[in-house]
């Protein structure tokens, strides 16, 4: 009797192990795939790097706001002597004298027709001088870069492009 119960228990344990492994491993793979797919879209964290120095200036979080792209500053990397979270003293309206960290500086972007990786008709705020510009954003095919074009429109669009990239885990610490 003891032998039969022990064999049955071992068999039951083996079946339970196989069942658990076969049901949990696909779930684990799916969540890893979801995380990779999530990084291919425009949503999530991005960083701006100074073109001259190569240093990270700030990290933003891009999110969906009622079907439109929006973004806020979540972390800054001040230069020596600069405040960690200065206020937007040059901003107008509700953003005036608000801390730069937490400020929505990127809003109203709608998907471009026929271009699944491009968003148009947005606005972008330069929190250093308080100026608001028209803006467009385009995601690279591999989802690792977001080109953000800020412009003024006279008869044509005149502006410049900033390329945002995904931050490292170390850069996201404290967020």
RODO-2510 file (C-alpha; in nm, 4 decimals, decimal comma):
residues 175
     n   res          X          Y          Z
     1     x     0,0000     0,0000     0,0000
     2     x     0,2784     0,2386     0,0939
     3     x     0,4550     0,1723    -0,2368
     4     x     0,1409     0,2321    -0,4428
     5     x     0,0690     0,5613    -0,2630
     6     x     0,4247     0,6751    -0,3074
     7     x     0,4186     0,5940    -0,6819
     8     x     0,0831     0,7681    -0,7181
     9     x     0,2146     1,0718    -0,5336
    10     x     0,5255     1,0866    -0,7556
    11     x     0,3100     1,0478    -1,0667
    12     x     0,0755     1,3205    -0,9445
    13     x     0,3739     1,5482    -0,8730
    14     x     0,5175     1,4853    -1,2218
    15     x     0,1836     1,5614    -1,3899
    16     x     0,1419     1,8769    -1,1796
    17     x     0,4940     1,9917    -1,2695
    18     x     0,4378     1,9366    -1,6421
    19     x     0,0969     2,1072    -1,6256
    20     x     0,2343     2,4047    -1,4349
    21     x     0,5320     2,4433    -1,6688
    22     x     0,3180     2,4097    -1,9805
    23     x     0,0669     2,6695    -1,8605
    24     x     0,3029     2,9216    -1,7018
    25     x     0,5807     2,9284    -1,9608
    26     x     0,3531     3,0483    -2,2420
    27     x     0,2251     3,3200    -2,0067
    28     x     0,5796     3,4230    -1,9317
    29     x     0,6660     3,4361    -2,3025
    30     x     0,3526     3,6361    -2,3772
    31     x     0,4367     3,8987    -2,1169
    32     x     0,7917     3,9325    -2,2521
    33     x     0,6483     3,9703    -2,6034
    34     x     0,4000     4,2279    -2,4739
    35     x     0,6834     4,4261    -2,3178
    36     x     0,8758     4,4220    -2,6462
    37     x     0,5666     4,5223    -2,8449
    38     x     0,4986     4,8022    -2,5967
    39     x     0,8438     4,9468    -2,6671
    40     x     0,7685     4,9609    -3,0393
    41     x     0,4865     5,2121    -2,9966
    42     x     0,5177     5,5799    -2,9100
    43     x     0,4022     5,5307    -2,5515
    44     x     0,6310     5,5067    -2,2526
    45     x     0,9516     5,6781    -2,1516
    46     x     1,1805     5,8752    -2,3826
    47     x     1,4890     6,0853    -2,3237
    48     x     1,6331     6,3934    -2,4867
    49     x     2,0087     6,4029    -2,5321
    50     x     2,2056     6,7243    -2,5856
    51     x     2,3504     6,7101    -2,9384
    52     x     2,6689     6,8947    -2,8379
    53     x     2,7575     6,7231    -2,5090
    54     x     2,5845     6,3859    -2,5508
    55     x     2,4393     6,4201    -2,1988
    56     x     2,0829     6,3327    -2,1103
    57     x     1,8788     6,6494    -2,0538
    58     x     1,5450     6,5072    -1,9432
    59     x     1,3127     6,2090    -1,9514
    60     x     0,9522     6,2283    -2,0685
    61     x     0,6556     5,9986    -2,0454
    62     x     0,4404     5,9844    -2,3587
    63     x     0,0865     5,8603    -2,3035
    64     x    -0,2590     5,8495    -2,4606
    65     x    -0,4853     6,1411    -2,3736
    66     x    -0,8327     6,0730    -2,5169
    67     x    -0,6958     5,9307    -2,8413
    68     x    -0,4176     6,1863    -2,8780
    69     x    -0,0505     6,1670    -2,7833
    70     x     0,0596     6,3745    -2,4869
    71     x     0,3784     6,3883    -2,2850
    72     x     0,5075     6,5234    -1,9579
    73     x     0,8515     6,5775    -1,8127
    74     x     0,9254     6,3212    -1,5411
    75     x     1,2964     6,3718    -1,4693
    76     x     1,5663     6,6268    -1,5437
    77     x     1,9436     6,6082    -1,5353
    78     x     2,0576     6,9594    -1,4444
    79     x     2,4004     7,0899    -1,5284
    80     x     2,6229     7,1921    -1,2354
    81     x     2,4788     7,5015    -1,0688
    82     x     2,1336     7,4534    -1,2202
    83     x     1,8287     7,3790    -1,0013
    84     x     1,6948     7,0222    -1,0125
    85     x     1,3345     7,1250    -1,0723
    86     x     1,3172     7,4874    -1,1825
    87     x     0,9864     7,6526    -1,2546
    88     x     0,8526     7,7491    -1,5944
    89     x     0,8672     8,1237    -1,5279
    90     x     0,8337     8,2172    -1,8967
    91     x     0,5290     7,9947    -1,9558
    92     x     0,1833     8,1442    -1,9935
    93     x    -0,1543     8,0493    -1,8502
    94     x    -0,1904     7,7517    -1,6175
    95     x     0,1717     7,6442    -1,6752
    96     x     0,3204     7,9749    -1,5542
    97     x     0,5475     7,9291    -1,2506
    98     x     0,4800     7,5536    -1,2361
    99     x     0,7682     7,3112    -1,1769
   100     x     0,9097     7,1732    -1,5006
   101     x     0,8932     6,8186    -1,3679
   102     x     0,5343     6,7087    -1,4151
   103     x     0,4490     6,9741    -1,6719
   104     x     0,2654     6,8579    -1,9853
   105     x     0,4822     6,9969    -2,2629
   106     x     0,3709     6,7793    -2,5565
   107     x     0,0003     6,7521    -2,6437
   108     x    -0,2768     6,7189    -2,9014
   109     x    -0,0944     6,4884    -3,1476
   110     x    -0,3309     6,2948    -3,3743
   111     x    -0,2422     6,0025    -3,6026
   112     x    -0,1472     6,1058    -3,9568
   113     x    -0,3765     5,9552    -4,2186
   114     x    -0,2132     5,6632    -4,3953
   115     x     0,1036     5,6833    -4,1846
   116     x     0,0779     5,4550    -3,8795
   117     x     0,4040     5,5745    -3,7224
   118     x     0,3394     5,9476    -3,7581
   119     x     0,1417     6,1988    -3,5471
   120     x     0,0584     6,5540    -3,6544
   121     x    -0,1145     6,8749    -3,5433
   122     x     0,0496     6,8617    -3,2009
   123     x     0,1890     7,1340    -2,9802
   124     x     0,5177     7,1369    -2,7949
   125     x     0,6293     7,3731    -2,5202
   126     x     0,9886     7,4777    -2,4662
   127     x     0,9848     7,5145    -2,0859
   128     x     1,3081     7,7150    -2,0942
   129     x     1,1539     8,0096    -2,2804
   130     x     0,7799     7,9392    -2,2513
   131     x     0,7258     7,9319    -2,6279
   132     x     0,4773     7,6902    -2,7832
   133     x     0,5378     7,5509    -3,1323
   134     x     0,3427     7,3389    -3,3780
   135     x     0,4785     6,9864    -3,3815
   136     x     0,4825     6,6473    -3,5504
   137     x     0,6315     6,3200    -3,4319
   138     x     0,7428     6,0108    -3,6210
   139     x     0,8407     5,6767    -3,4713
   140     x     1,1256     5,4782    -3,6279
   141     x     1,0392     5,1390    -3,7748
   142     x     1,2100     4,9554    -3,4894
   143     x     1,0422     5,1742    -3,2237
   144     x     1,3688     5,2929    -3,0696
   145     x     1,3607     5,6567    -3,1855
   146     x     1,0970     5,9264    -3,1921
   147     x     1,1750     6,2216    -3,4176
   148     x     0,9937     6,5294    -3,2907
   149     x     0,9727     6,8243    -3,5289
   150     x     0,8851     7,1598    -3,3746
   151     x     0,8002     7,4444    -3,6083
   152     x     0,6454     7,7823    -3,6669
   153     x     0,4306     7,8243    -3,9728
   154     x     0,4519     8,1374    -4,1810
   155     x     0,3858     8,0253    -4,5373
   156     x     0,5836     7,7088    -4,4825
   157     x     0,6899     7,5169    -4,1742
   158     x     1,0238     7,6361    -4,0364
   159     x     1,1724     7,4435    -3,7474
   160     x     1,3994     7,1731    -3,6210
   161     x     1,3949     6,8086    -3,5243
   162     x     1,4925     6,6515    -3,1952
   163     x     1,5421     6,2744    -3,1815
   164     x     1,4316     6,1069    -2,8609
   165     x     1,5515     5,7605    -2,7617
   166     x     1,4517     5,5145    -2,4911
   167     x     1,6204     5,5691    -2,1524
   168     x     1,8213     5,3033    -1,9724
   169     x     1,6972     5,1384    -1,6531
   170     x     1,9550     5,3384    -1,4540
   171     x     1,8240     5,6649    -1,5988
   172     x     1,4694     5,5692    -1,4973
   173     x     1,5635     5,5177    -1,1327
   174     x     1,3615     5,7330    -0,8998
   175     x     1,0679     5,7776    -1,1346
***
